[in-house]
Amino acid sequence: MTMARGRNYEKQIKEEAVSLVIDQGKSKADVAREMEIPKSTVANWVDQYRDKGTDAFVGSGNLSAEKQSEKDLQKRLRDLEEENKILKKAMRIFTNDQR
């Protein structure tokens, strides 16, 4: 029943395991046995879900809203720093041409 690639489980599998524990009240050990996943892995998923809610399993290549916002701000900062360097170079060129 596991749809894993190596040791990376699909988001759907993680959500299913967490749902069985939280919503249906099954034990982590029972869910782990049924899904053929280590009990510690199921326990980690449940802890992550309780800590982060729906952002716990953002999926492969996707970031949580907070991480995406941070990444966007870092990119914006790099862009502004680059623009600033270009403007400084242009200013030097124009001021040297006028002399």
Secondary structure, DSSP 8 states (H G I E B T S, - for coil): ---EETTEE-HHHHHHHHHHHHTT---HHHHHHHHT--HHHHHHHHHHHHHHGGGTT--TT---HHHHHHHHHHHHHHHHHHHHHHHHHHHHHHHHHH-
